[in-house]
Amino acid sequence: HETRHGRYADAAYDEFVAEERKKFFDDADHKFGDTGESFNDLVARGELLRKEILEKYSGKTVAVITHGHPVKAFIVACGGKRTNHTENAQPHTLYLDNNTGKEINLHRPYIDRVFLP
């Protein structure tokens, strides 16, 4: 599910919520709407999802489709870089090593060490 927005769960998006969103990305421990999730909470949820996918779907291709805050947190959970609040998360494909759970770099020389049966 999406980010838990605390007291802003049903609020219309306005300048105040936009400021809250900025705080969310500037301080990774800031709880959105005081009682919602922090960015670090989302990353922890992303790490649990990554672990579950690697265990439950070993050797399978899995599509994770999301947007906004959750995709940014999932990218971080998979070892990617953290973006700031003004950067939009672009479509991103991650290839994870089933043994390490880390992203596989498909560029040389790293890909030279990957062997497929």
C-alpha positions, 0 to 999 in steps of 0.5 A: 500500500501507499505511504501512511500519511498520518493526520493527512491521510484524507487531506487535499494536497495543498502547500502545507502538505507539500511542506510536510512532504519536503520535511519527509525527505529532508529528515528520514526519521520525520513521521509524515503527519506526525503519526504516519510513516517516515522515509526510513519506515518506508525503506524498512518496509521495502527491505522486508518486501525485497527479502520476501520476494527473494525467498518466495520467488527464488529464480523467478522474475517479479515486477514490483509496480508502485510510484512516488515515495514507495518507489524511492524507498524501494530503490534505497532498500535495494541498494540504490541512491536516495533522491531528494524531494524535488526529484521525480522517481523515474521507472527503474529496473533492478536486477537483484542477485538471489544470493546476496539480495543486492542489485546486479550492476549490468555494466562491465566489468561486473557483468563479466562475473555473472553466469547464466545456466 
